[in-house]
Amino acid sequence: MARLIVLLTDFGLADPYVGQLKGALLREAPEAVLVDLSHEVKPFNIVQGSFFLAASWRHFAPGTVFLGVVDPGVGTRRRSMAAQIGERWFVGPDNGLAALVLAEAGGAARAYELASPPASVSATFHGRDVFAPAAARIARGDDPASLGASLEPKSLLRGEWTAPKAVKNGVVAHVLHVDRFGNCVLNLPAAEWGSRLAALASLAMTQPRTVPLTSCETYGRLPEGGVGLIAGSQGYLELAVNRGSAAARLGLSIGGMVRLAGEDA
């Protein structure tokens, strides 16, 4: 019986691309169950796409196949890959889209480079013509080794934005995502960084500008308009403004760098 296939793309829904992607999947794995994680990743934004995968993969059962297509390098020499990370599979371009999941899981168990597509395949839609058939084959139970040559799992591309940099009494982090409320999700896993930063006195964002921060559990515990550091529901720390946009207030966007610092309590 075919497995769950979870779709993440930057295609949007105005064009026929998502429908064609699903058609290619169901042609090869008609019993598969397709779940739309999101098709609204900002165009070409690998950082945001990587966050969406990292925030979501553990919510799906072992055996799930993730098909991620945020692929500004489509048709170039970038590798196409299928990787087993934990008990789930990830299919897509080897461009950092799976980087945060790899970081969370401690790497991939095994990986394969998808065989080069024939000349008849579109050079601009590998999502439909290369990645979808590969994901479908895994979902229907084919041997993943039949997809292509083995890859050294450690060679899968990571991004410098995946790992925060610890500094004296603080950390330098990157913005992974800005949600529709203006909350700025940072590449700071809450389980690792929440208590470390909350223990600092006079916590503040010191770059790109200096703004005092309140470390708290939820948005409503901030004064209206107050700026805080919160452990968000997606497992990462967020900069937030109660009933306002932290992105607008702080001048932040996806990929931006921030420095958080304080004093030893």
QUIGITA-V126825 format. One line per field, one symbol per residue. psi: psi as a letter, one per 30 degrees, with the letter a starting at -180 (. if undefined). A space follows every 10 residues. Layout:
psi: ???
//
This chain:
psi: klakkkkklg fagflgeeee eeeeefefif fkkkkjekgg kkkgieeeee eeeeffeffk lkfkkkjkjj ifgkfagklk lkkjjbglkk kakigfegee eeeefglkel lkkkkkllff kkfgifeefe eeeeeeeeef gljffffakk kjeffkklkf ffjljklkha kkllkekjlf fgkjklhjke fefeeeeffk lhklkfkflk kkkkjlelef fkkkflkljk jlfgglkkkl kjhljeeeef hllkflklkk lalk.
//
